[in-house]
Amino acid sequence: MRQKPDELGLCHSDGCGEPAEWSVKLVLRGSAIKASTTLKVCSRHQQKAVAFVLGDDNRKALVNHLVDDNWADHQTATRLVHNGAHIEFEPLPK
């Protein structure tokens, strides 16, 4: 059975064999929401992770998740995700 990047401690970017250095966190400014993701990347792929997590498809999914889980109404969720979402990187333990 092939090991997954997590099991090997590797960057989650497709085709990258570098060690993962950063854990990706999603933060919604204007709220108390700061969520860990399962995404871990090397320094070279930090911007690719930002583009992925904050891409249009994920933004729509985040809005729906906030509404479905009663965190916010649709208008507030849309404002939080489209105007206040940003990514923070937390160093992984060595």
N, C-alpha and C positions, 0 to 999 in steps of 0.2 A: 504494500500500500504506500502511495506517495505521501510524503509529509507536506502539510500546509505551511504557508509562510509564518503563521503564528508559532507553530511548533518549532520552527527553525530560527525564529527571531528575525525574520527578514522583512524588508519593505514590502508593503502590499501593492505597490505599483506594478502592473503587469510587466513581466520580463525582467524586473530588477532583482539582482541577487545580493544587493548591499544589505548590511544589518539595519534594522529599523532603529531609529534614534528618537523618534517623536510620537507621542500619542496625540490624536486629534480631538479637540473639544469644540463643541458648538455652543456659542453664547448668543443669547438674544438680549440686546441692550433694551432697557426700559422694562425689563421683567427680572424675576429671580431665577430664570431658567438658564442653567449651564449644564449641558449634557455631554457625557463622555460618549465617544463612538468606539467602535471596534477597530477603526482604521489606524494603522501605524505605518509611518513612512521614514525614509532616510531624508537627510537635509536637501538633497537634490530634488526630491519630489514633493516638497512642501506646497509649492504653488499649484501643482497638479491636484493635490488633495483639496485645496481651497476651491479650485474650479469645479471639482466633482461634487463636494458637499454642498456648495452654494449654487450649483447649476439649476437650471429651470425645473427639471423633473424633480429634483430633491426638494426645492423650495415649495412646489405644489404639494408634495407628500408631507412636508413639515406642517404646512397650513392645515391640511386635512387631519393630521394627527393631533394637532393642538385643539381643533374644533371637536373631533370625535371623542377625545379624552376630557372634554369640558375644561380645558385650560383657558380658553378664550372663545369669544364669538368670532365669526368669520372675518369681519372687518378688522378687529384687533389683531387676530392671528396673522392676517395678510400684512398689516402694518409692521408687526414685530419681525416677521420673516423677511420681508422685502426691504425694510429700512434699517433694521437693527441687528440683523444676523451677521456675526463674524466668527472667525476661527481663531482659537488659541492653540498653541502647541506646547505640550508639557513634555519635558525630557523623560525618556524611559530610564528606569534604573539599569545600571550597568551590571 
